[in-house]
Amino acid sequence: MLGYQPGELAPHAGLWLDLVHPDERPGVDAFMAALAAERRESYAIEFRLRHRDGHYVPVLSRGFVRRNAQGKPLRISGTNTDLTERKRAERHIYELAYFDQLTGLPNRRLLIEELDKTLARSHRSGRFGALVFLDLDNFKLINDTMGHAAGDALLRQVAERLRQTLRHSDHLARLGGDEFVLVLEELGASVEDAVREANIVVDKLKLALNQPYHLDDSPFVSTQSMGLVLFDGVPSDVEILLKQADLAMYQAKAHGRNTARFFDPGMQASAERQAALERALREGLSAHEFVLYCQPQFSSGGALLGAEVLVRWHRADGVLLGPDQFIGLAEASGLIVPLGHHVLEESCRALARWQDDAALDKLKLAVNVSVQQLRSAAFPEQVARILQDTGAPPAQLCLELTESVFAENVAEIIAHMHTLCGIGVQFSLDDFGTGYSSLAYLRRFPLAALKIDRSFVHDVHLDPAAAPIVEAIIALAHGLRLDIVAEGVEYEEQRSFLVDGGCGALQGYLLGRPVPIAEFERLYRRA
């Protein structure tokens, strides 16, 4: 077991004790002394014995004590078992339970255990520490465009840089995905000192992490957003601290990414309001509280062409909320998908109803769809099924996209658009000129129309710099053989400029305000 040949060691009474690891020799000596003094008939003890090549072998020694009639121990008789494989298996199980397999960093479970100890030390010392929640910016885009192998390589390099940057007294863990947590101890006895020291650490982290990485033998720059929360001697709940640091991190992302933000109690209150609103949003969807409004669209000659569908939230308490008060939350929470499905379904039911009315049967409805809806593999089939179930004419349904589609998986989205165009559905690009516009992408998208954003229309009769932009968008649409719609028309001067410039369709308060869809039907049936 230990690699020695018979006779290689000079035999003497305490030979095996000479081979015990020095750190464990006192414990073994004490155990043997107790064994001799007590009347136990069996024994078991673990220790390490020195191998011939110098390393130590973990051993389980167990057996029986032979005593004479007076109870005096005469000898021990038993076995020594090599525990190397068992210890290796135990270590592997421990690593699987407590460490991230990709980076080798502690995982959430071990982090929480260590953080409990850190908070206890902070309580005893009265000194501040900080919890840092770090998230890589646009990590999903790296996985989507460069592949998961590149994403894994980036995570390993980030983990190594974090290890090298932090002090030995600090703790580091990977929660999962692209999320890391750092625990900084002994930052100071006052909030001011702790904030100053924490900012020094943040600057070091930025300097290390903003250096180019090497992915697929090419340099690559990645940024990160960090949220920080301080803790002191006051007992704190670990999960609450993690949540607060997470909130601060999202504040950092909201302020442009590649930055750091400290947690503020106001963030918590805001988050609780958002959570309550999200719950109400879910309940509102179930209770069919979301209603459709329509804003008419007219030709340059004044003929009614159709309408844009707008959604309003008519809450149970009687409050009517506009989309600016809930669409952002719906997108962040994923509820935009069921909400969008509801709006699309109700819009198609309206188109089907209008087929029996001579004043409405030729109108088109423009319905906004989110990127989350459009990138779903099931979206084309869902739209086709809604059209079939409701009996709405596909050619009179126009799905409006925002320019955020240019930042997504363009090839997949274009494929979905072509599938829907194949059954007659049309697409228009909303808010043109305000986002990720690319003329190359614009040429590839199967669009039927462009909508001039209201921000350009608003100043077209006042700002000499706005007019050329609108003229250029109209010319571009004509050149690409696309219809052009101007939204936000509020003054006669704006309407005249747009009509004279060749804009084919207009929408805005000057021509008609958004009204409930039932009122829209009554109003324009009489027209």
VEXGUDREN-520092 format. One record per residue (C-alpha): residue number from 1; x, y, z; residue in one letter. Coordinates in steps of 0.1 Angstrom, whole numbers. Layout:
BEGIN
     i    east   north      up   aa
   NUM       X       Y       Z    a
...
END
This chain:
BEGIN
     i    east   north      up   aa
     1       0       0       0    m
     2      28      24       8    l
     3      53      12     -18    g
     4      80      -2       5    y
     5      97     -36      -1    q
     6      99     -62      27    p
     7     128     -54      50    g
     8     133     -20      35    e
     9     124      -3      68    l
    10     142     -11     100    a
    11     115     -27     122    p
    12     108     -13     156    h
    13      77     -11     179    a
    14      64      23     168    g
    15      73      19     131    l
    16      39      28     117    w
    17      36      59     139    l
    18      68      72     122    d
    19      49      72      89    l
    20      18      92     101    v
    21      15     127      87    h
    22      31     152     111    p
    23      -1     172     113    d
    24     -20     141     125    e
    25       6     126     148    r
    26      -6     143     179    p
    27     -41     132     173    g
    28     -31      96     167    v
    29      -9      96     198    d
    30     -38     109     219    a
    31     -61      83     204    f
    32     -37      54     212    m
    33     -33      67     247    a
    34     -70      68     252    a
    35     -74      33     237    l
    36     -49      20     262    a
    37     -66      36     292    a
    38    -101      27     283    e
    39    -117      -7     281    r
    40    -129      -5     245    r
    41    -127     -37     225    e
    42    -127     -22     190    s
    43    -113       9     174    y
    44    -115      29     141    a
    45     -95      60     131    i
    46     -85      78      99    e
    47     -51      93      92    f
    48     -26      96      65    r
    49       6      75      61    l
    50      37      85      41    r
    51      42      66       9    h
    52      77      56      -3    r
    53      76      83     -30    d
    54      67     110      -4    g
    55      30     116      -9    h
    56       5     106      18    y
    57     -21      79      16    v
    58     -54      83      34    p
    59     -60      52      55    v
    60     -88      38      76    l
    61     -75      17     104    s
    62    -100      -4     123    r
    63     -99     -36     144    g
    64     -99     -50     179    f
    65     -80     -46     211    v
    66     -67     -78     227    r
    67     -65     -75     265    r
    68     -55     -98     294    n
    69     -78    -108     323    a
    70     -70     -76     341    q
    71     -79     -55     311    g
    72     -44     -45     301    k
    73     -41     -40     263    p
    74     -17     -65     248    l
    75     -21     -59     211    r
    76     -43     -45     184    i
    77     -54     -66     155    s
    78     -72     -52     124    g
    79     -68     -38      89    t
    80     -56      -7      72    n
    81     -77       3      42    t
    82     -65      27      14    d
    83     -92      54      12    l
    84     -76      72     -19    t
    85    -105      63     -43    e
    86    -132      70     -17    r
    87    -116     104      -9    k
    88    -114     112     -46    r
    89    -150     103     -51    a
    90    -160     123     -21    e
    91    -141     153     -35    r
    92    -157     148     -69    h
    93    -192     148     -53    i
    94    -183     179     -32    y
    95    -171     197     -63    e
    96    -203     188     -82    l
    97    -224     200     -53    a
    98    -205     232     -46    y
    99    -185     243     -78    f
   100    -194     254    -113    d
   101    -181     228    -137    q
   102    -173     253    -165    l
   103    -152     278    -146    t
   104    -142     259    -114    g
   105    -157     288     -93    l
   106    -179     282     -63    p
   107    -216     280     -72    n
   108    -246     296     -56    r
   109    -249     270     -29    r
   110    -213     275     -17    l
   111    -216     312     -21    l
   112    -245     314       3    i
   113    -227     293      29    e
   114    -196     315      27    e
   115    -217     347      26    l
   116    -233     337      59    d
   117    -199     334      74    k
   118    -188     367      59    t
   119    -219     385      74    l
   120    -211     370     108    a
   121    -175     383     106    r
   122    -188     417      95    s
   123    -212     417     125    h
   124    -183     410     149    r
   125    -159     435     134    s
   126    -185     462     127    g
   127    -168     468      93    r
   128    -185     472      60    f
   129    -183     448      31    g
   130    -200     448      -4    a
   131    -218     423     -25    l
   132    -212     428     -63    v
   133    -235     413     -89    f
   134    -217     412    -123    l
   135    -234     404    -156    d
   136    -218     404    -190    l
   137    -235     428    -215    d
   138    -251     413    -246    n
   139    -238     378    -238    f
   140    -268     361    -255    k
   141    -257     378    -288    l
   142    -223     362    -284    i
   143    -238     328    -281    n
   144    -262     334    -310    d
   145    -237     348    -334    t
   146    -204     331    -324    m
   147    -217     298    -309    g
   148    -219     284    -274    h
   149    -182     273    -275    a
   150    -171     309    -279    a
   151    -195     319    -251    g
   152    -180     292    -228    d
   153    -145     304    -236    a
   154    -154     339    -227    l
   155    -169     329    -194    l
   156    -137     309    -185    r
   157    -115     339    -194    q
   158    -137     363    -174    v
   159    -135     339    -144    a
   160     -97     338    -146    e
   161     -94     376    -148    r
   162    -117     379    -118    l
   163     -96     355     -98    r
   164     -64     374    -106    q
   165     -80     408     -98    t
   166     -96     401     -64    l
   167     -78     399     -31    r
   168     -73     366     -13    h
   169     -98     376      13    s
   170    -126     383     -12    d
   171    -150     356     -25    h
   172    -160     349     -61    l
   173    -188     327     -75    a
   174    -207     320    -107    r
   175    -244     319    -103    l
   176    -251     306    -138    g
   177    -252     319    -173    g
   178    -231     351    -175    d
   179    -238     361    -138    e
   180    -210     363    -113    f
   181    -211     374     -77    v
   182    -182     389     -57    l
   183    -180     394     -20    v
   184    -157     421      -8    l
   185    -147     422      29    e
   186    -131     447      52    e
   187    -139     478      31    l
   188    -140     503      60    g
   189    -156     513      92    a
   190    -179     539      76    s
   191    -202     540      45    v
   192    -180     566      29    e
   193    -148     545      33    d
   194    -166     514      21    a
   195    -180     532     -10    v
   196    -146     546     -18    r
   197    -128     512     -15    e
   198    -156     494     -34    a
   199    -152     519     -63    n
   200    -115     512     -64    i
   201    -122     475     -68    v
   202    -148     483     -95    v
   203    -122     503    -114    d
   204     -97     475    -112    k
   205    -124     450    -124    l
   206    -133     472    -154    k
   207     -96     477    -163    l
   208     -91     439    -163    a
   209    -124     429    -179    l
   210    -124     455    -207    n
   211     -92     442    -222    q
   212     -97     422    -254    p
   213    -104     385    -250    y
   214     -93     359    -275    h
   215    -122     340    -290    l
   216    -116     317    -321    d
   217     -81     333    -324    d
   218     -96     367    -328    s
   219     -96     397    -303    p
   220    -130     404    -288    f
   221    -141     431    -264    v
   222    -169     425    -239    s
   223    -183     449    -213    t
   224    -201     442    -181    q
   225    -227     458    -158    s
   226    -223     457    -120    m
   227    -247     462     -91    g
   228    -233     467     -56    l
   229    -249     466     -22    v
   230    -231     474      11    l
   231    -235     453      43    f
   232    -223     460      78    d
   233    -227     446     113    g
   234    -265     447     111    v
   235    -277     411     105    p
   236    -288     407      69    s
   237    -306     381      49    d
   238    -284     366      21    v
   239    -312     363      -4    e
   240    -323     399       1    i
   241    -287     411      -4    l
   242    -285     391     -37    l
   243    -318     406     -48    k
   244    -307     441     -40    q
   245    -274     437     -59    a
   246    -293     422     -88    d
   247    -316     453     -89    l
   248    -286     476     -88    a
   249    -271     457    -117    m
   250    -303     462    -138    y
   251    -301     499    -130    q
   252    -265     498    -144    a
   253    -278     482    -176    k
   254    -306     508    -178    a
   255    -280     536    -176    h
   256    -262     524    -207    g
   257    -244     493    -196    r
   258    -206     490    -190    n
   259    -211     508    -157    t
   260    -218     501    -120    a
   261    -245     512     -96    r
   262    -250     510     -59    f
   263    -283     497     -45    f
   264    -306     524     -33    d
   265    -337     516     -12    p
   266    -357     535     -38    g
   267    -348     507     -63    m
   268    -365     482     -40    q
   269    -397     502     -38    a
   270    -397     506     -75    s
   271    -391     469     -80    a
   272    -420     461     -57    e
   273    -443     484     -76    r
   274    -432     467    -108    q
   275    -438     433     -93    a
   276    -473     444     -83    a
   277    -480     458    -117    l
   278    -468     426    -134    e
   279    -492     406    -112    r
   280    -520     429    -122    a
   281    -509     426    -158    l
   282    -512     388    -157    r
   283    -546     391    -139    e
   284    -557     417    -165    g
   285    -549     393    -193    l
   286    -569     366    -177    s
   287    -598     389    -171    a
   288    -598     404    -207    h
   289    -591     439    -194    e
   290    -571     449    -225    f
   291    -592     466    -251    v
   292    -586     477    -287    l
   293    -586     512    -299    y
   294    -582     523    -336    c
   295    -567     554    -350    q
   296    -577     561    -386    p
   297    -553     564    -415    q
   298    -563     586    -445    f
   299    -549     590    -480    s
   300    -535     623    -491    s
   301    -568     630    -508    g
   302    -587     624    -475    g
   303    -601     589    -482    a
   304    -602     564    -452    l
   305    -576     537    -459    l
   306    -576     518    -426    g
   307    -565     522    -390    a
   308    -537     514    -366    e
   309    -547     491    -337    v
   310    -537     504    -303    l
   311    -542     486    -270    v
   312    -554     501    -238    r
   313    -556     486    -203    w
   314    -590     492    -188    h
   315    -583     480    -152    r
   316    -609     466    -129    a
   317    -606     498    -108    d
   318    -618     519    -137    g
   319    -584     534    -146    v
   320    -575     534    -183    l
   321    -538     530    -190    l
   322    -520     538    -223    g
   323    -494     515    -238    p
   324    -465     536    -225    d
   325    -475     526    -190    q
   326    -474     488    -195    f
   327    -458     477    -228    i
   328    -423     480    -214    g
   329    -431     458    -185    l
   330    -450     433    -207    a
   331    -418     430    -229    e
   332    -395     426    -198    a
   333    -418     400    -182    s
   334    -425     380    -214    g
   335    -462     389    -212    l
   336    -459     407    -245    i
   337    -464     374    -263    v
   338    -498     365    -249    p
   339    -508     402    -250    l
   340    -498     404    -286    g
   341    -517     372    -294    h
   342    -548     387    -279    h
   343    -545     419    -298    v
   344    -539     401    -331    l
   345    -569     378    -325    e
   346    -592     406    -317    e
   347    -580     426    -347    s
   348    -587     397    -370    c
   349    -621     393    -356    r
   350    -628     430    -364    a
   351    -615     425    -400    l
   352    -639     395    -404    a
   353    -668     415    -391    r
   354    -661     444    -415    w
   355    -665     421    -445    q
   356    -703     425    -441    d
   357    -701     463    -442    d
   358    -696     482    -475    a
   359    -680     511    -457    a
   360    -654     490    -439    l
   361    -648     459    -459    d
   362    -618     474    -478    k
   363    -600     488    -448    l
   364    -566     476    -436    k
   365    -557     471    -400    l
   366    -521     478    -389    a
   367    -512     457    -358    v
   368    -480     461    -339    n
   369    -461     429    -332    v
   370    -431     426    -309    s
   371    -397     411    -317    v
   372    -404     384    -291    q
   373    -435     373    -311    q
   374    -418     375    -345    l
   375    -388     354    -335    r
   376    -409     326    -322    s
   377    -407     296    -345    a
   378    -445     291    -340    a
   379    -455     327    -349    f
   380    -462     322    -387    p
   381    -484     292    -378    e
   382    -502     311    -351    q
   383    -510     340    -374    v
   384    -522     316    -401    a
   385    -544     298    -376    r
   386    -559     330    -363    i
   387    -567     342    -398    l
   388    -583     308    -406    q
   389    -603     306    -374    d
   390    -616     342    -376    t
   391    -622     343    -414    g
   392    -602     376    -417    a
   393    -588     384    -451    p
   394    -550     381    -449    p
   395    -544     409    -474    a
   396    -560     434    -451    q
   397    -538     426    -421    l
   398    -506     446    -419    c
   399    -481     437    -391    l
   400    -461     466    -379    e
   401    -425     460    -368    l
   402    -401     484    -350    t
   403    -365     488    -360    e
   404    -354     466    -331    s
   405    -358     437    -355    v
   406    -325     447    -370    f
   407    -308     438    -338    a
   408    -322     402    -337    e
   409    -316     371    -356    n
   410    -323     387    -390    v
   411    -323     356    -412    a
   412    -348     338    -390    e
   413    -371     368    -388    i
   414    -370     373    -426    i
   415    -379     337    -431    a
   416    -409     341    -408    h
   417    -419     373    -427    m
   418    -417     355    -461    h
   419    -438     327    -448    t
   420    -466     351    -438    l
   421    -462     372    -470    c
   422    -469     339    -488    g
   423    -504     338    -474    i
   424    -511     375    -481    g
   425    -501     393    -449    v
   426    -483     426    -453    q
   427    -455     442    -432    f
   428    -447     478    -424    s
   429    -417     492    -406    l
   430    -428     516    -378    d
   431    -408     546    -364    d
   432    -384     545    -394    f
   433    -352     564    -388    g
   434    -350     562    -351    t
   435    -334     529    -344    g
   436    -311     503    -361    y
   437    -319     513    -396    s
   438    -297     497    -422    s
   439    -304     501    -459    l
   440    -289     467    -466    a
   441    -314     451    -442    y
   442    -342     473    -455    l
   443    -337     458    -489    r
   444    -338     423    -476    r
   445    -370     427    -455    f
   446    -403     419    -474    p
   447    -419     452    -465    l
   448    -450     469    -479    a
   449    -447     502    -462    a
   450    -425     526    -441    l
   451    -439     548    -413    k
   452    -423     581    -407    i
   453    -417     586    -370    d
   454    -437     613    -353    r
   455    -405     630    -341    s
   456    -397     639    -377    f
   457    -432     649    -385    v
   458    -435     671    -354    h
   459    -409     696    -365    d
   460    -413     694    -403    v
   461    -430     728    -405    h
   462    -408     745    -379    l
   463    -372     731    -382    d
   464    -354     735    -415    p
   465    -333     705    -407    a
   466    -363     682    -403    a
   467    -378     687    -437    a
   468    -349     672    -457    p
   469    -350     640    -435    i
   470    -387     636    -442    v
   471    -382     642    -479    e
   472    -354     617    -480    a
   473    -375     590    -463    i
   474    -404     596    -488    i
   475    -380     594    -517    a
   476    -365     562    -503    l
   477    -399     546    -499    a
   478    -408     556    -535    h
   479    -375     542    -548    g
   480    -381     509    -530    l
   481    -417     509    -542    r
   482    -430     510    -506    l
   483    -461     528    -493    d
   484    -453     556    -469    i
   485    -473     565    -439    v
   486    -467     596    -417    a
   487    -478     594    -381    e
   488    -483     622    -356    g
   489    -499     647    -380    v
   490    -513     674    -357    e
   491    -513     706    -377    y
   492    -525     716    -412    e
   493    -490     728    -420    e
   494    -476     693    -414    q
   495    -504     677    -435    r
   496    -498     701    -464    s
   497    -460     696    -464    f
   498    -464     658    -464    l
   499    -491     658    -491    v
   500    -470     681    -513    d
   501    -440     659    -507    g
   502    -457     628    -519    g
   503    -466     611    -487    c
   504    -495     587    -495    g
   505    -510     581    -461    a
   506    -514     601    -429    l
   507    -523     595    -393    q
   508    -526     618    -364    g
   509    -548     639    -341    y
   510    -555     664    -369    l
   511    -573     636    -388    l
   512    -587     614    -361    g
   513    -579     604    -325    r
   514    -577     568    -313    p
   515    -612     556    -303    v
   516    -625     522    -290    p
   517    -629     498    -319    i
   518    -667     496    -315    a
   519    -669     534    -317    e
   520    -646     534    -348    f
   521    -670     510    -365    e
   522    -700     532    -357    r
   523    -682     564    -367    l
   524    -670     553    -401    y
   525    -700     532    -410    r
   526    -719     565    -412    r
   527    -692     581    -433    a
END
